[in-house]
Amino acid sequence: MEAVKQILRIPRNHELKIKVPKDFPENETVEVILIMTKRQDSFKQKIQELKEAVKDNRFMNDLREVSDDFNTVDSEGWPDEEV
């Protein structure tokens, strides 16, 4: 079994076009499942989720690792660009 995920917006006509990878054989049967996830509609809800993110240890560890990676790059400086 092979799975392919595509994220699409629902257009006004409510018709979606699915792009099937070229390596899928013709005339094979596939199962299509539509899962709709609600968008965050309110600014307050987005802010609340950001506040909750700082309590997530895995998120904070990832953030720290990325920050450390950039500290190394930033301390090396950028070469002068030739014009």
C-alpha positions, 0 to 999 in steps of 0.5 A: 500500500502506498499513501499520498497526501495532498492538501487542497482548498475547496473551490466555489464549484466544490470540485477537486482534481486529484493528481495521481503520481506517475508511478501508480499503474493505470486501471488500479483501484484507489481509495479516496478519503476526504478529511476536512479540518476547520481553519482557525477563524479567530485571532484569539484562538491562534494566540491561545495556541501559541501560548500553549505551544510554550508548554510543549517540551518537544516543541521547545526542544526543537525550537532550541535546536534550530536556534542553536543552529542559527547561532552558529551560522550567525556567528560565522558572518556572511562573506562580502557580496561582489556587485 
